[in-house]
């Protein structure tokens, strides 16, 4: 089933079996990641927790806000989007689960 879908986009002879396997694993990983986010719940899959703040000044689209102290986990990753998304997610997941 997957081989047919891949061969429609790229001739099988131009890709080695290991490259095809790696491509399939990447696609499967992305599908599983998407399904996981969907099953967690719509709100938690698309929402980012917001820290309470006080708006000090507002002028059109500009707001000056004061936030209470809070912890933020972030990481910087360079490269192609499909590769860095997985790496960034893995780093944050590792940090959260430790």
Backbone as CSV, one residue per row, in Angstrom:
resi,resn,N_x,N_y,N_z,CA_x,CA_y,CA_z,C_x,C_y,C_z
1,UNK,0.823,-1.187,0.000,0.000,0.000,0.000,0.871,1.255,0.000
2,UNK,1.826,1.397,0.924,2.685,2.567,0.983,3.646,2.624,-0.202
3,UNK,4.149,1.466,-0.614,5.090,1.437,-1.735,4.430,1.997,-2.984
4,UNK,3.163,1.654,-3.211,2.444,2.160,-4.370,2.321,3.672,-4.310
5,UNK,2.005,4.200,-3.132,1.873,5.649,-2.985,3.205,6.343,-3.224
6,UNK,4.296,5.760,-2.745,5.610,6.356,-2.949,6.048,6.263,-4.404
7,UNK,5.788,5.137,-5.028,6.251,4.965,-6.396,5.482,5.866,-7.359
8,UNK,4.282,6.304,-6.967,3.547,7.237,-7.808,4.238,8.603,-7.806
9,UNK,4.839,8.975,-6.682,5.505,10.271,-6.584,6.963,10.193,-7.036
10,UNK,7.627,9.089,-6.728,9.040,8.933,-7.053,9.265,7.527,-7.581
11,UNK,9.901,7.401,-8.726,10.157,6.045,-9.232,10.950,5.232,-8.231
12,UNK,10.543,3.986,-8.048,11.170,3.115,-7.064,12.644,2.896,-7.345
13,UNK,13.018,2.901,-8.598,14.409,2.631,-8.954,15.337,3.765,-8.528
14,UNK,14.809,4.968,-8.317,15.682,6.086,-7.967,15.929,6.185,-6.464
15,UNK,15.206,5.407,-5.654,15.391,5.448,-4.197,15.843,4.083,-3.707
16,UNK,16.826,4.091,-2.824,17.264,2.832,-2.246,16.204,2.368,-1.252
17,UNK,16.250,1.111,-0.930,15.281,0.547,0.001,15.395,1.207,1.375
18,UNK,16.617,1.510,1.819,16.792,2.147,3.129,16.223,3.561,3.135
19,UNK,16.374,4.300,2.037,15.810,5.643,1.953,14.279,5.584,1.959
20,UNK,13.721,4.614,1.243,12.266,4.461,1.227,11.762,4.106,2.620
21,UNK,12.470,3.232,3.305,12.079,2.839,4.657,12.131,4.040,5.589
22,UNK,13.189,4.832,5.485,13.326,6.024,6.318,12.203,7.015,6.025
23,UNK,11.881,7.213,4.768,10.795,8.110,4.384,9.463,7.611,4.941
24,UNK,9.216,6.328,4.842,7.983,5.751,5.387,7.918,5.916,6.899
25,UNK,9.034,5.695,7.565,9.060,5.855,9.027,8.802,7.300,9.428
26,UNK,9.366,8.257,8.692,9.120,9.672,8.977,7.644,10.004,8.805
27,UNK,7.055,9.511,7.720,5.634,9.782,7.477,4.765,9.124,8.540
28,UNK,5.102,7.907,8.911,4.354,7.210,9.948,4.462,7.952,11.273
29,UNK,5.657,8.436,11.599,5.864,9.197,12.829,4.994,10.452,12.839
30,UNK,4.964,11.175,11.709,4.143,12.380,11.634,2.659,12.067,11.755
31,UNK,2.220,10.968,11.156,0.816,10.560,11.263,0.494,10.220,12.716
32,UNK,1.355,9.446,13.369,1.120,9.083,14.766,1.135,10.307,15.669
33,UNK,2.023,11.239,15.401,2.089,12.462,16.183,0.799,13.270,16.015
34,UNK,0.317,13.371,14.795,-0.929,14.084,14.526,-2.103,13.426,15.214
35,UNK,-2.201,12.111,15.104,-3.293,11.376,15.748,-3.226,11.553,17.261
36,UNK,-2.029,11.535,17.821,-1.873,11.721,19.264,-2.400,13.086,19.683
37,UNK,-2.035,14.142,18.954,-2.517,15.477,19.291,-4.036,15.564,19.176
38,UNK,-4.595,14.943,18.171,-6.045,14.988,17.988,-6.750,14.254,19.118
39,UNK,-6.217,13.108,19.520,-6.877,12.337,20.574,-6.714,12.948,21.954
40,UNK,-5.697,13.775,22.154,-5.529,14.441,23.446,-6.689,15.396,23.688
41,UNK,-7.195,15.951,22.665,-8.305,16.895,22.793,-8.053,18.120,21.952
42,UNK,-9.118,18.623,21.388,-8.992,19.745,20.470,-8.361,20.959,21.142
43,UNK,-8.812,21.295,22.341,-8.286,22.494,22.997,-6.798,22.365,23.300
44,UNK,-6.387,21.249,23.875,-4.984,21.117,24.234,-4.097,20.908,23.012
45,UNK,-4.660,20.461,21.912,-3.847,20.237,20.716,-3.586,21.530,19.955
46,UNK,-4.465,22.499,20.081,-4.293,23.721,19.310,-4.070,24.942,20.182
47,UNK,-4.206,24.823,21.483,-4.081,25.977,22.367,-2.732,25.969,23.075
48,UNK,-2.259,27.130,23.363,-1.051,27.296,24.160,-1.489,27.910,25.473
49,UNK,-1.019,27.333,26.554,-1.380,27.880,27.858,-0.880,29.310,27.959
50,UNK,-1.765,30.196,28.397,-1.405,31.597,28.521,-1.222,31.966,29.982
51,UNK,-0.154,32.677,30.251,0.140,33.140,31.598,-0.716,34.387,31.845
52,UNK,-1.354,34.479,33.031,-2.144,35.677,33.330,-1.276,36.933,33.274
53,UNK,-1.868,38.007,32.788,-1.122,39.254,32.686,-2.032,40.430,32.995
54,UNK,-1.413,41.569,33.219,-2.123,42.825,33.413,-1.728,43.748,32.270
55,UNK,-2.728,44.262,31.547,-2.444,45.197,30.462,-2.204,46.560,31.088
56,UNK,-0.994,47.077,30.883,-0.615,48.364,31.469,-0.982,49.517,30.541
57,UNK,-0.785,49.301,29.243,-1.092,50.345,28.259,-1.514,49.682,26.959
58,UNK,-2.464,50.312,26.262,-2.934,49.766,24.994,-3.059,50.901,23.992
59,UNK,-2.550,50.645,22.769,-2.612,51.650,21.711,-2.761,50.917,20.388
60,UNK,-3.966,50.812,19.895,-4.228,50.077,18.657,-3.909,48.605,18.829
61,UNK,-3.036,48.090,17.991,-2.654,46.676,18.064,-1.549,46.430,19.085
62,UNK,-1.067,47.483,19.711,0.041,47.390,20.660,-0.484,47.302,22.087
63,UNK,0.069,46.385,22.875,-0.252,46.278,24.299,1.035,46.147,25.095
64,UNK,1.118,46.865,26.179,2.211,46.715,27.120,1.648,45.893,28.276
65,UNK,2.229,44.719,28.503,1.704,43.798,29.505,2.732,43.540,30.599
66,UNK,2.215,43.252,31.791,3.070,42.843,32.895,2.669,41.419,33.277
67,UNK,3.655,40.515,33.234,3.422,39.109,33.549,4.011,38.771,34.904
68,UNK,3.355,37.856,35.595,3.934,37.340,36.831,5.073,36.395,36.454
69,UNK,6.001,36.132,37.366,7.101,35.203,37.050,6.565,33.831,36.633
70,UNK,7.176,33.267,35.614,6.766,31.945,35.120,7.943,31.275,34.409
71,UNK,7.808,29.975,34.209,8.854,29.185,33.555,8.411,28.860,32.132
72,UNK,9.334,29.020,31.203,9.073,28.714,29.801,10.124,27.720,29.327
73,UNK,9.683,26.657,28.661,10.622,25.703,28.057,10.616,25.946,26.555
74,UNK,11.776,26.252,26.001,11.884,26.456,24.565,13.229,25.954,24.083
75,UNK,13.314,25.738,22.785,14.559,25.263,22.203,14.713,25.871,20.823
76,UNK,15.942,26.062,20.390,16.237,26.587,19.061,16.803,25.441,18.221
77,UNK,16.232,25.261,17.039,16.674,24.202,16.139,16.786,24.807,14.742
78,UNK,17.863,24.512,14.033,18.052,25.018,12.674,17.954,23.878,11.681
79,UNK,17.385,24.138,10.511,17.286,23.138,9.463,15.949,23.196,8.757
80,UNK,15.641,22.165,8.010,14.375,22.064,7.283,13.223,21.856,8.267
81,UNK,12.059,22.404,7.938,10.922,22.385,8.855,10.542,20.980,9.318
82,UNK,10.440,20.029,8.394,10.015,18.679,8.784,11.022,18.002,9.707
83,UNK,12.276,18.355,9.611,13.292,17.775,10.482,13.373,18.503,11.812
84,UNK,13.316,19.819,11.803,13.464,20.572,13.045,12.227,20.471,13.931
85,UNK,11.055,20.303,13.325,9.843,20.138,14.121,9.918,18.891,14.979
86,UNK,10.372,17.833,14.400,10.513,16.575,15.127,11.578,16.713,16.209
87,UNK,12.705,17.319,15.868,13.795,17.478,16.837,13.381,18.401,17.977
88,UNK,12.742,19.514,17.662,12.287,20.430,18.701,11.272,19.778,19.624
89,UNK,10.329,19.051,19.037,9.328,18.351,19.840,10.002,17.325,20.754
90,UNK,10.952,16.580,20.215,11.646,15.553,20.993,12.401,16.174,22.174
91,UNK,13.079,17.289,21.941,13.807,17.958,23.026,12.865,18.394,24.146
92,UNK,11.758,19.014,23.781,10.817,19.484,24.798,10.141,18.321,25.507
93,UNK,9.795,17.275,24.764,9.187,16.095,25.383,10.160,15.445,26.361
94,UNK,11.432,15.349,25.983,12.441,14.797,26.878,12.571,15.638,28.143
95,UNK,12.530,16.959,27.992,12.643,17.853,29.142,11.446,17.694,30.087
96,UNK,10.263,17.607,29.520,9.042,17.506,30.332,8.958,16.177,31.052
97,UNK,9.393,15.097,30.407,9.221,13.767,30.982,10.346,13.371,31.937
98,UNK,11.369,14.182,32.069,12.478,13.844,32.974,12.135,14.198,34.396
